[in-house]
Amino acid sequence: MGKKDQKDKNRERVEAVLEILRKQAPLTVKQEKFCNNACVERFLKAKGDSVKKAAKHLRTCLSWRDCIGTEHLIADEFSAELAEGVAYVAGHDDESRPVMIFRIKQDYQKFHSQKLYIRLLVFTLEVAIGSMQRNVDQFVLLFDASFFRSASAFMNLLLATMKIVSEYYPGRLHKAFVIDPPSLFSYLWKGVRPFVDLLTVTMVVSSLDFEESLEYDEFSSYPRASSLRFDPSSIPSTARIGTCSSSRFSFTVSHHFDSVKPWYLSLTDTSVSKVGPTSPSPSLIGPALISPLNARSLSFASPAARKPRGSIDGSGRLPSTPLPYKINSSNNNINHPRTPRPSFLQSPATFFRRDSLVSKNEKTRESFLPFLRFYRRPYDEMGYRSKMRPPLGGLISIVSPQLKRRHASASQRF
């Protein structure tokens, strides 16, 4: 019973607003179509269910739409903007809300007037509203600010856009995201935020925070770096012009200088005079022969190879790699150096940590994540034009490209 009474009250308020508008001036057919029940309810909600304020606001909106000429906006007026993808509807989210992307460069304002930008903005908003379903009445805005170098210039553009949306499209904006603004934008935004009507639904995000969520991994197509240890069997020729051997590897040069690999490294010890013994010795913990573990320097060896391999004896034989620290086998309790535990008073920043700021950043990230695919999706002009309803689409939407002309003979032409 309470819901029914609330619906009756809403109807009475809507009828009261329309009655006030008709008393001021008669409404045209297009104005009557614009001032439907859902539109009047949005204006009432924006003005706190005040009938007089809502009627005044709606009359101002109708006058503004007549000055802009929203009924005469067509895509032919913005052919250059449509070709470059300055402002377009990228698609619809999971809730069927249209997602608009604005990629306006800083030089755009130098060669275009403010009135032309407002017409482009209104045209994009009208296309988004025209592509809505019956049960959807909100849209999403994505502002790509990476093309701006001046924070003040982008701030002026953003404030003008948000003012038009809040005054003439009340209740339409679901969320707005400012992506990669200039460095000084955050300081200007803090001073302007209290005066922005749509502050609660406007968020600033950085695309660098979403590097790990790439749809296409650019590095997966590249092969991993191959090892520098070539297999000798890969060289067809066995003729040699000279060798250079050591206790670690042998360097062999092939006669075929035009070969892809005229040299190779092998793990076979071919030297006559060896630094260490060639057979395992009980005095040595690790094998002295060449193996994948000791074929490289100890500093780059695996943890299994970092073991003591002997000590300097009377024969004057030295290990080929630096010896690790000598371990006394008699003492089982080895005191290794330990990393000091971090102290609570080590950094004064722990006293000024704001958990609310961390949660706010996480909330912003989660809010923008569903719209990330629209931001990274390439611009499709024909896909955007397909969302335009007549007469917004111009001649292309009126004359369907699917209609084919019938071939006319020469006698029919003349």
Secondary structure, DSSP 8 states (H G I E B T S, - for coil): -HHHHHHHHHHHHHHHHHHHHHHHS---HHHHHHS-HHHHHHHHHHTTT-HHHHHHHHHHHHHHHHHHTGGG--GGGGHHHHHHTSEEEEEE-TTS-EEEEE---TTHHHHS-HHHHHHHHHHHHHHHHHT--TT---EEEEEEGGG-S-HHHHHHHHHHHHHHHHHHSTT-EEEEEEES--TTHHHHHHHHGGG-TT-TTEEEE-GGGGGGG-SS-TTTTS-----S---GGG-----EEEEEE-SS-EEEEES-TTSS-SEEEE-----SS-SS-SS--TT-SS--S--TTTSS-GGGS-GGG-S------TT----SS-------TT-------------TTS-GGGGG--HHHHHHHHHHHHHHGGGHHHHHS---HHHHHTT--TTTTTHHHHS-TT-------HHHH-
